[in-house]
Amino acid sequence: MFCHQPLEKSVIRHGETKKMRIATFAMIVSLALAATARAQTVAYDYDSTANFASYKTYAWTRGTELTDALNHARVVRAIDAALAAKGLARVEPNANPDVLVAYHARFEQDLEISGAAHGGGPFGLGADRWGSARIQPLLVGLLLVDISNAQTGAIVFRSFASSDVRLTDKPESRDKKITAAAKKMFQNYPPKKSQ
């Protein structure tokens, strides 16, 4: 059963309606920005006392790697290419490398908010004009790369990337996404120390 209120109590004044629309619009914008920011994130950290100019060679060491052989190979290839572009040469672990490189990867479930009518509503922000939205699960891939001093074992550079993962992506798309992430992860390597 529905409970009906008298008409005069259920009517909202024009000013209050406008405030509600603005509040709803602001919430949708903030959710859309949060979803966009989460779509791909890259961050890094480093030891400010490390002598990055002395690091010329690296070798791989074990991390928390992907068990999927194809994606593992993609990650290693992408990181090798990014480090080569920065002037580091890969050597075998018994060749006395300057640094050791390890990657850690995992997947997490997240939620994606999208509009009910294919395009994200009149403002393209994930909802139609009545404020409805569709929430669906999303797989997020997390990749962390540690570079440590081979002599001391101390981590000297760490980079982190996260991105949404579509299981329906074609192999070429996966290659491009992983390569782009690795390139961004080492964009600030070697770090420029502030004066």
N, C-alpha and C positions, 0 to 999 in steps of 0.2 A: 504494500500500500504506500502511496505517496502522500506526504504531508504538504498541503498547499498553504502558503503564507498569503496574507492579503496583498493585493497588487501594489499598494503604496510602499510596503516594506521590501518587496522584491525588486523594485526598480532602483537601479544605481544611477546616481547623478553623472552627467557628462564628464565632469572633472575627475571623478573617481575612476571612471572607465578609462580615461586617457592615462592616468597614473598606472593602472593595472597593465595596460598595453605596453607602456614604457618599461615597467618592471619585468614583464614577460620578455620583451625584446632584449633587455639588458641581460637577463638570465640566459637566453638562447645564444647571444653573442659570446658570453663568457664560456658557455659549454662548448661552443664551436671553436673558440680560441684554445681552450684546454685540449680538445681533441686534436687540433692541428699541431699544437706544441708537442703532444705525445707521439704523433705520427713518426717523427724522427728527431732524436735527441743525440747530440754529441757533446762530450765534455772531456777534459783532461786535467791531470795534475802531475807535478814533477818535483824532484829534489833540487832545490835551488843551489845546493853545494856541489852537485855533480858536474864533472868536466865533460860535457857533451862533445866537445871538439876532439877528445881523445878516442871516442867510440867510432871505429871504422868497420868492425866485423861483428856479426851476430850468429848465434846458433839457436835452434829451436830446443825448448825443453817442455816437459809435459805440463799441461794445464787441465782444466775441466773441459775436455774437447767434445765435439759433437760425435755421436756414434754413427750417424749417417755418413758413409764414406764420400758420397758426392758433395754434400754441403761442407764437410771437413776440408776436402780438397779445394773447394771454392774459397773458403776463409783463408787457408794457408797461402794460396796463390795471390789473393788480394793483398794480404799483409806483406808478403814478399815483394810485390810490385810497389807498394807504398813505401816500404823501407828502402828499396833500391833507388827510388826516385829521390830519396833523402840522402843518398850517398853511402848507405850501409851495404856491405857485401855479406851474403850468407855463406857460412862455412860449416863444416861438420863439428859436432861438439868436442871431439878430441883435437881440434886445431887451435885451441886456446883463444876462443872468441873474446871480444871485449865485453859484450853483453849477451844475455840470454833472453829469448822472447818466448812467452807463453800466452795462450789465449784461453779464455773461459767463456762458455756460451750456455745459455739456457733459454727456455721459452716460458712465457707466462700467459695466462688468460686475462683478457681485459674486456671492456665493453665498448662498442662503437654506437654512437647515436647518429641516426640518419632520419631524414624526413619521410613521411608516409607516402608521399607522391613522387617517387623516383628522383626528383631534383633538389630536394631540400627546401621546398616552400618558396614563397615569393621573394625572400631575401637570401636564399641559398644558404641558410644557416642551420638546416637540420630539422625543420618543423614546418608544417603547413600553417595557414593563417589562423587556424583554430588552436594551434599550439601542440598538436599531436606529433609524436615522434616514434620511431622504431628503434629499439635497442637490441643489438645482436652481439654475440660473443666474437671476440677478435683475438687472434694469436699475436703476441708481441715477442720478437726476438731480441735478446740482450747479448751484447758482445763486449767483453772487457779484454784488453791486451796489456800485459805487464812487460816492461823491459827492465831487467835487473842487471846490476854490475856482476860480471862473471866471477870476479875475485872475491867480492864481499857478500854477494847474494842480496844486497839491498836493492829495493825497487827504486829506479831513478826516473821512470816515466810510466804513467798509466793513462790509458785512454778508454773511454766508454761510449758505446753507441747503442741505441735502441730504435727499433723500427717495427712497424706492423708487418706481419707475414701473411701472405695469401697462399694458401695451399694449392690454389689453382694457377699460380704463376707458372709461366713457361720457364724452362731452364735458362734461356737467354736473359729473361727478366731477373731471375735470381742472381745470375752472374753480374749483371749491371748494378743491381741493388747492393750486393756485398762489396763489389769493387768501389762504388761511390762511397759507401760507409767507411771503408778502410782508408780511402784517400782523405776524407774529412777528419778521420781520427788522428791522422798524422800531419794535418795541415799546420799545426803549431810545433812540430818537431824539426830540429831541436828548438826548445823554448828560447825565446828572446828574454833574457833577464832584464828587469827594469833597473835603470841606472840610479 
